[in-house]
Structure formats: C-alpha cells, structure tokens
Amino acid sequence: MTVHGYSDRINHALAFAAKYYGTIDRPGMTMAYLAQPANIAIILARYGCDDLTIVAGILHRVLEETPPGPRRVLEAKVSEKFGPIVLATAREVLEPRHDPLGRERSWRACKQEFLVQLAEAEPRALDICAADEIHACGAAIRIVRRLGAEYLHPNPAGTPVDTVWWFGAVTEHLTGRPEWPRKEMLRELQLLNAELRAVLDGG
C-alpha cells in the first residue's frame, strides 16, 4: 500500500539506519553522506512507493556500506525486525563491491557487475535504484557547481567521465526494463543526467 502520513515502520527504519550507519568507519563520511537513507526515502515517497519499498530503500544504504563479514549479522537483524521481503528487496540493490573471495572490486568493475545484477531485479528494487541515482546525480550537480568537477568522483582514481558514464549506463538499463512501471522516475533521472553533462561542459 502507498504511504499516507506517519508510518511506524519507516520511522523504525530511519532509527535503525541512524544507529547502524553511524557505526560505519568510512573515509570521507560526512553529514550529507549520512543523510542519504532519508533522502532516498523522501524520493521514494514522492513517487508514491509503498511502505515496504521505502523501508528497504532506507536499509539498503546501511547494508551496502557495511563490510561483508559484519553485514551478515546486520542482515539477520533486518530480517528479524523488518521481515524477509524487506531484506530480499534491499539485497537486490546492494552494489557487489567485493568478489566471491572477498576482494574489493574496482569502482568500474563493481558498477558493471551491478548492471548485470539489476537485469534480474524486481520492480521494487528498480524503484530503489532509481531513487538512489536521482539523489546521487542531484548531489553530483551540487558538488560541481559549488566545488568544481575535480571533487566529483568518489574514487580518487576516477574522473568526471566515469561518473557521466555511470549515470548514462544505469539510465539506459532502466529504459530497457519496459515492465518497470515508474517511468516518471526515469524521466527525472534523464533530466538530471543531462543537467550534469551541461554543468560539466560549462553550461
């Protein structure tokens, strides 16, 4: 069902995210970074997504930033408190940052593997992916305008070209999923992607 007004489950998910996201030791962690789960929730709610999708969207950010070992414990907590469907939905949109041997993938290898993973993702997971990328692309535009393109890429070895490639790639993937119903989210991502390219070109 669509969310109307207060939701105890969403409130619980935000509290859970605040508790466990705050324990993650990640270089470059900032308050804006910590606000990502709430921003994703707002975008999903704006597009009329249901309670389950919003909760999974909040929690997927926490799981994604948790290393593989501790993540298993955290996943058990998510399943216990929010149910196995929420956990399964969140897991569908976790970037595969480590290979099966536990070695960290490069940024581009991770993104390419994630696109393969999305090919099997359910519509709720695609909603979360789109909301995450809408937020990320909007944040990228803000970074370029305020600080400059040199601050854009999260990986010091990456370039603005990598970032533009990624938003284009995920937009193309979502375009190719005709069974995904929320095409209005795709339209927003397309507009943001075009704006980012224009800003990087000096527009």
ZAZA-717684 format. One record per residue (C-alpha): residue in three letters; x, y, z. Coordinates in steps of 0.2 Angstrom, whole numbers, plus 5000, padded with zeros to 4 digits. Layout:
N
<node ALA; <X; Y; Z>>
...
! end
This chain:
203
<node MET; <5000; 5000; 5000>>
<node THR; <5005; 5018; 4997>>
<node VAL; <5011; 5028; 5012>>
<node HIS; <5000; 5041; 5019>>
<node GLY; <5006; 5052; 5033>>
<node TYR; <5015; 5044; 5048>>
<node SER; <5022; 5026; 5046>>
<node ASP; <5029; 5017; 5061>>
<node ARG; <5039; 5005; 5050>>
<node ILE; <5048; 5020; 5041>>
<node ASN; <5051; 5028; 5057>>
<node HIS; <5059; 5012; 5064>>
<node ALA; <5069; 5010; 5048>>
<node LEU; <5076; 5028; 5050>>
<node ALA; <5080; 5025; 5068>>
<node PHE; <5089; 5008; 5063>>
<node ALA; <5099; 5017; 5050>>
<node ALA; <5104; 5031; 5062>>
<node LYS; <5110; 5018; 5074>>
<node TYR; <5120; 5007; 5062>>
<node TYR; <5125; 5019; 5049>>
<node GLY; <5134; 5029; 5062>>
<node THR; <5145; 5014; 5067>>
<node ILE; <5152; 5013; 5049>>
<node ASP; <5170; 5019; 5048>>
<node ARG; <5172; 5025; 5031>>
<node PRO; <5184; 5038; 5024>>
<node GLY; <5176; 5054; 5019>>
<node MET; <5160; 5050; 5029>>
<node THR; <5151; 5067; 5031>>
<node MET; <5134; 5073; 5037>>
<node ALA; <5127; 5074; 5019>>
<node TYR; <5133; 5056; 5017>>
<node LEU; <5124; 5050; 5032>>
<node ALA; <5108; 5059; 5026>>
<node GLN; <5107; 5048; 5011>>
<node PRO; <5095; 5035; 5018>>
<node ALA; <5082; 5049; 5022>>
<node ASN; <5085; 5057; 5005>>
<node ILE; <5081; 5040; 4996>>
<node ALA; <5065; 5038; 5007>>
<node ILE; <5059; 5056; 5003>>
<node ILE; <5061; 5052; 4984>>
<node LEU; <5053; 5035; 4985>>
<node ALA; <5038; 5043; 4995>>
<node ARG; <5037; 5057; 4982>>
<node TYR; <5034; 5045; 4969>>
<node GLY; <5021; 5035; 4978>>
<node CYS; <5031; 5020; 4983>>
<node ASP; <5024; 5009; 4996>>
<node ASP; <5029; 5007; 5014>>
<node LEU; <5039; 4991; 5011>>
<node THR; <5049; 4999; 4996>>
<node ILE; <5053; 5014; 5007>>
<node VAL; <5059; 5004; 5021>>
<node ALA; <5070; 4993; 5010>>
<node GLY; <5077; 5009; 5002>>
<node ILE; <5082; 5016; 5019>>
<node LEU; <5090; 5000; 5024>>
<node HIS; <5099; 4995; 5008>>
<node ARG; <5111; 5010; 5011>>
<node VAL; <5116; 5004; 5028>>
<node LEU; <5119; 4986; 5022>>
<node GLU; <5129; 4992; 5007>>
<node GLU; <5141; 5002; 5017>>
<node THR; <5144; 4988; 5030>>
<node PRO; <5159; 4976; 5026>>
<node PRO; <5154; 4958; 5021>>
<node GLY; <5158; 4950; 5037>>
<node PRO; <5148; 4961; 5049>>
<node ARG; <5134; 4963; 5035>>
<node ARG; <5128; 4945; 5038>>
<node VAL; <5124; 4949; 5056>>
<node LEU; <5116; 4965; 5051>>
<node GLU; <5106; 4956; 5038>>
<node ALA; <5099; 4944; 5051>>
<node LYS; <5094; 4959; 5062>>
<node VAL; <5085; 4967; 5047>>
<node SER; <5076; 4951; 5043>>
<node GLU; <5070; 4949; 5061>>
<node LYS; <5064; 4967; 5063>>
<node PHE; <5058; 4971; 5046>>
<node GLY; <5054; 4954; 5038>>
<node PRO; <5062; 4943; 5024>>
<node ILE; <5054; 4953; 5010>>
<node VAL; <5062; 4969; 5015>>
<node LEU; <5079; 4961; 5017>>
<node ALA; <5077; 4952; 5000>>
<node THR; <5072; 4969; 4991>>
<node ALA; <5086; 4978; 4999>>
<node ARG; <5099; 4965; 4994>>
<node GLU; <5094; 4966; 4976>>
<node VAL; <5101; 4983; 4975>>
<node LEU; <5117; 4981; 4985>>
<node GLU; <5132; 4985; 4974>>
<node PRO; <5143; 4970; 4973>>
<node ARG; <5159; 4979; 4980>>
<node HIS; <5168; 4963; 4984>>
<node ASP; <5171; 4947; 4973>>
<node PRO; <5167; 4930; 4979>>
<node LEU; <5184; 4928; 4988>>
<node GLY; <5181; 4944; 4997>>
<node ARG; <5192; 4955; 4987>>
<node GLU; <5187; 4973; 4984>>
<node ARG; <5182; 4976; 4966>>
<node SER; <5187; 4992; 4957>>
<node TRP; <5174; 5006; 4955>>
<node ARG; <5170; 5002; 4937>>
<node ALA; <5170; 4983; 4939>>
<node CYS; <5158; 4985; 4953>>
<node LYS; <5147; 4996; 4943>>
<node GLN; <5147; 4984; 4928>>
<node GLU; <5143; 4969; 4939>>
<node PHE; <5129; 4979; 4947>>
<node LEU; <5121; 4982; 4930>>
<node VAL; <5121; 4963; 4927>>
<node GLN; <5113; 4961; 4944>>
<node LEU; <5099; 4974; 4940>>
<node ALA; <5094; 4963; 4925>>
<node GLU; <5086; 4951; 4937>>
<node ALA; <5079; 4964; 4949>>
<node GLU; <5061; 4966; 4954>>
<node PRO; <5052; 4982; 4951>>
<node ARG; <5053; 4987; 4969>>
<node ALA; <5072; 4986; 4968>>
<node LEU; <5072; 4996; 4952>>
<node ASP; <5062; 5010; 4962>>
<node ILE; <5076; 5010; 4975>>
<node CYS; <5090; 5010; 4962>>
<node ALA; <5081; 5025; 4953>>
<node ALA; <5079; 5035; 4969>>
<node ASP; <5097; 5031; 4974>>
<node GLU; <5103; 5038; 4957>>
<node ILE; <5092; 5053; 4957>>
<node HIS; <5099; 5058; 4974>>
<node ALA; <5117; 5054; 4968>>
<node CYS; <5115; 5063; 4952>>
<node GLY; <5107; 5078; 4960>>
<node ALA; <5121; 5078; 4973>>
<node ALA; <5134; 5077; 4959>>
<node ILE; <5127; 5093; 4951>>
<node ARG; <5128; 5102; 4968>>
<node ILE; <5146; 5097; 4970>>
<node VAL; <5152; 5103; 4953>>
<node ARG; <5143; 5119; 4955>>
<node ARG; <5150; 5123; 4972>>
<node LEU; <5167; 5115; 4972>>
<node GLY; <5172; 5110; 4954>>
<node ALA; <5172; 5095; 4944>>
<node GLU; <5188; 5089; 4952>>
<node TYR; <5178; 5084; 4968>>
<node LEU; <5165; 5074; 4958>>
<node HIS; <5171; 5056; 4958>>
<node PRO; <5170; 5046; 4974>>
<node ASN; <5186; 5036; 4969>>
<node PRO; <5202; 5047; 4968>>
<node ALA; <5207; 5037; 4953>>
<node GLY; <5191; 5041; 4944>>
<node THR; <5186; 5055; 4933>>
<node PRO; <5170; 5065; 4929>>
<node VAL; <5169; 5055; 4913>>
<node ASP; <5167; 5039; 4924>>
<node THR; <5153; 5047; 4933>>
<node VAL; <5144; 5053; 4917>>
<node TRP; <5146; 5035; 4910>>
<node TRP; <5138; 5028; 4926>>
<node PHE; <5123; 5039; 4926>>
<node GLY; <5121; 5036; 4907>>
<node ALA; <5123; 5017; 4909>>
<node VAL; <5110; 5015; 4923>>
<node THR; <5098; 5026; 4914>>
<node GLU; <5100; 5015; 4899>>
<node HIS; <5097; 5000; 4909>>
<node LEU; <5081; 5007; 4917>>
<node THR; <5075; 5012; 4900>>
<node GLY; <5077; 4994; 4894>>
<node ARG; <5065; 4987; 4908>>
<node PRO; <5048; 4990; 4900>>
<node GLU; <5039; 4980; 4914>>
<node TRP; <5045; 4993; 4927>>
<node PRO; <5030; 5004; 4930>>
<node ARG; <5038; 5020; 4937>>
<node LYS; <5044; 5028; 4921>>
<node GLU; <5042; 5046; 4929>>
<node MET; <5057; 5042; 4940>>
<node LEU; <5067; 5038; 4924>>
<node ARG; <5062; 5054; 4917>>
<node GLU; <5069; 5064; 4932>>
<node LEU; <5085; 5054; 4931>>
<node GLN; <5087; 5058; 4912>>
<node LEU; <5084; 5077; 4915>>
<node LEU; <5097; 5077; 4930>>
<node ASN; <5109; 5067; 4919>>
<node ALA; <5108; 5080; 4905>>
<node GLU; <5110; 5094; 4918>>
<node LEU; <5125; 5086; 4925>>
<node ARG; <5133; 5085; 4907>>
<node ALA; <5129; 5103; 4904>>
<node VAL; <5136; 5109; 4920>>
<node LEU; <5152; 5099; 4917>>
<node ASP; <5153; 5107; 4899>>
<node GLY; <5152; 5124; 4907>>
<node GLY; <5133; 5127; 4905>>
! end
